[in-house]
Amino acid sequence: QVHVVESGGDLVQAGGSLRLSCVASGRTFYAMGWFRQAPGKEREFVAGIQLGLNSMRLYGDSVKGRFTISRVYTKNTVFLQMNSLKPEDTAVYYCAADRSSFTATMGDYWGQGTQVTISS
């Protein structure tokens, strides 16, 4: 079975940093990424990374310059380093894995979500 498991969500003060982790297993994947959903809002693309030698990356406009997605080579493991956190970053963060796509609409498989709360 395919499993996607994220972790690392926590309560952090504004201006602080947090690192999320995600491990996908059960089959080969073409790309992995992160989405988030805040109360009353639609799910938003945060970042994605291609699981190839170039590790091509995509970022949502709201997190460019603050968040960084990275991977562990030879493993379906990705991280989301979040810096300069703002209260508006508060959301449930979901990890996604895709078999063939690397776009802002990727997501064949999903994790359960991890809560990130930023206090002011």
C-alpha positions as CSV (number, residue, x, y, z in Angstrom):
1,Q,0.0,0.0,0.0
2,V,1.0,3.6,-0.6
3,H,1.7,5.6,2.5
4,V,2.4,9.3,2.8
5,V,3.2,10.5,6.2
6,E,4.1,14.1,7.2
7,S,5.2,15.4,10.6
8,G,6.7,18.4,12.3
9,G,3.7,20.7,12.8
10,D,3.8,22.8,15.9
11,L,3.0,26.1,17.5
12,V,5.6,28.8,16.6
13,Q,5.8,32.5,17.3
14,A,5.8,34.9,14.4
15,G,9.2,35.4,12.9
16,G,10.3,31.9,13.9
17,S,11.1,28.8,11.9
18,L,9.8,25.3,11.5
19,R,10.7,22.2,9.5
20,L,8.2,19.7,8.2
21,S,9.1,16.2,7.0
22,C,7.3,13.8,4.7
23,V,8.0,10.2,3.8
24,A,6.3,8.4,0.9
25,S,6.4,4.7,0.4
26,G,4.8,1.9,-1.5
27,R,5.7,2.7,-5.1
28,T,7.9,5.0,-7.2
29,F,7.0,8.7,-7.4
30,Y,7.8,11.4,-9.9
31,A,7.4,14.4,-7.6
32,M,6.4,15.3,-4.1
33,G,5.1,18.6,-2.6
34,W,3.3,20.5,0.0
35,F,-0.1,22.1,0.2
36,R,-1.9,23.9,3.0
37,Q,-5.5,24.8,3.9
38,A,-6.5,27.5,6.3
39,P,-10.0,27.7,7.8
40,G,-12.5,29.1,5.3
41,K,-10.0,28.9,2.4
42,E,-9.3,26.5,-0.4
43,R,-6.3,24.3,-0.4
44,E,-3.3,26.2,-1.6
45,F,-0.1,25.0,-3.3
46,V,3.0,25.7,-1.3
47,A,5.9,23.9,-2.9
48,G,6.8,21.0,-5.0
49,I,10.0,19.1,-6.0
50,Q,10.8,16.8,-8.8
51,L,12.4,13.5,-7.7
52,G,15.2,13.6,-10.3
53,L,18.9,14.6,-10.4
54,N,18.0,18.3,-11.0
55,S,15.5,18.5,-8.1
56,M,13.5,21.1,-9.9
57,R,11.3,23.2,-7.6
58,L,8.1,25.2,-7.7
59,Y,6.8,27.6,-5.0
60,G,3.5,29.3,-4.4
61,D,3.7,33.1,-4.6
62,S,2.9,33.6,-0.9
63,V,5.9,31.6,0.3
64,K,8.6,32.5,-2.2
65,G,11.8,33.7,-0.4
66,R,10.6,32.3,2.9
67,F,10.1,28.5,2.4
68,T,12.4,26.0,0.9
69,I,11.6,22.5,-0.2
70,S,14.3,19.9,-0.3
71,R,14.7,16.1,-0.6
72,V,16.9,13.2,0.4
73,Y,18.4,11.6,-2.6
74,T,17.5,7.9,-3.2
75,K,14.7,8.2,-0.7
76,N,11.1,9.4,-1.1
77,T,11.7,11.9,1.7
78,V,11.1,15.7,1.5
79,F,11.3,18.6,3.9
80,L,9.8,22.0,4.0
81,Q,11.9,24.6,5.8
82,M,9.7,27.5,6.8
83,N,11.4,30.7,7.9
84,S,10.0,34.2,8.8
85,L,6.7,32.6,9.7
86,K,3.6,34.8,9.8
87,P,0.2,34.3,11.4
88,E,-1.3,33.9,7.9
89,D,0.8,30.8,7.5
90,T,-1.4,29.1,10.0
91,A,-3.0,26.1,8.3
92,V,-3.0,22.3,8.1
93,Y,-0.1,21.3,5.9
94,Y,-0.5,18.3,3.6
95,C,2.2,16.3,1.9
96,A,1.5,15.0,-1.6
97,A,3.1,12.5,-3.9
98,D,2.6,12.1,-7.6
99,R,3.3,9.3,-10.0
100,S,3.9,11.4,-13.2
101,S,3.1,15.1,-12.7
102,F,5.1,18.0,-11.4
103,T,2.7,20.9,-11.3
104,A,0.8,23.0,-8.8
105,T,-2.1,20.5,-9.3
106,M,-0.1,17.4,-8.4
107,G,-1.4,14.9,-5.9
108,D,-2.1,11.3,-6.5
109,Y,-1.5,10.4,-2.9
110,W,-1.9,12.5,0.2
111,G,-0.9,12.5,3.8
112,Q,-3.1,13.1,6.8
113,G,-2.0,16.7,7.4
114,T,-0.1,18.3,10.2
115,Q,-1.2,21.5,12.0
116,V,1.0,24.5,11.9
117,T,0.0,27.4,14.1
118,I,1.8,30.8,14.2
119,S,1.1,33.1,17.1
120,S,1.6,36.8,17.1
